[in-house]
Amino acid sequence: MSVKGNKNSTTYKKEIVTSFISQFPKASTMAISRIIYDKHKLDFNSLETVRGSVRFYRGEMTTNNST
């Protein structure tokens, strides 16, 4: 894992994800996830991990309790 400076890995990954969300605000979650994973494979375990992070920071991780 390539962590820069004194930042912990969570902060570093958050900065990566939020910067790409800012750069591509109209892109789909999967498209942003693929771009991030292609450029930062050493920082994330899988594409699905990146997608979960993108969904979280976009506010897409709500629970749907309707029946």
Secondary structure, 3 states (H helix, E strand, C coil): CCCCCCCCHHHHHHHHHHHHHHHCCCCCHHHHHHHHHHHCCCCCCCHHHHHHHHHHHHCCCCCCCCC
